[in-house]
Amino acid sequence: KTFVSWLNQTENQLTAFIATNGDDDECTIDYLNQLSETIANKDKQLKQLEELESLVNDYDWSRQAHNTSILRE
């Protein structure tokens, strides 16, 4: 949810920026380069969160399997 909210906010900011500064090519290029870097960082954060979620799920499955084996004993 947070990422989608950030993405929507970024889209709104980009639209406002282009409406205000669309005629200044150099300024627009700088803004888009900064935005590209920010998006790349967000993408890295999202991938890290996905990896963490996968690890948590793997741990949870392992714990459940362990608990099931204890109950069977």
N, C-alpha and C positions, 0 to 999 in steps of 0.2 A: 504494500500500500504506500509506504513512504517513497519508494522509488518512482512509482507511477505519479504520485503527487508532485514530486520534484520534477519529473519529466513534463507534466502539464504546466507547472510554473515556469520552467525554462522555455517552453514553447511560447507562452504568453509574453515573457520578457523579450524573446527574439523578435516576435511580431511587433512589439512596441519599439524595439531598437531600430528595426528596419523602417518603420513608419517615420521615425524621428531622424535617423542618420543614413537612410538608404542612398542618398546622393554622394556621400563621402566614402569612396571605394576603399581608401587606405584604412579608415576607421572601421569599416565593416569587415574587412579582411582580418584586422587585429582582433576584433570581437569574435569572429567565427573561429579563429585559431585558438583563442582562450576557451571558447565553448567546446571545441573539439577535445582539448586537453582535459577539461572538466568531465566531459562525457566518458573519455577513456578511463579516468580515475574512478568514476562511478561504476563503470563496467567491471573494473578490477575488484572493487568492493563487492559488487553483486556476485561475481564468481567466487570470491572468498566466502561469502555467506552461503552460497550453494554448496561449496565443499564442506563447510562446517555443518550444514544441515544434513548432508550425506553421512558425515562421521557420527553425528548424534543418532541418526536413524540406524546406522550399522550397530552402534553401541546398544541401542534400545533392543534391537532384534537379538543381539548376543546375550543381553541380560535376560530377556524373556526366555530364550532357549535354555539358559543356565537354570533359571527358576523352574522351568518345566521339568528339566532333568532331575532336579532336587525333589520335586513333588512326586515324580515317578519312583524314586528310591524309597 
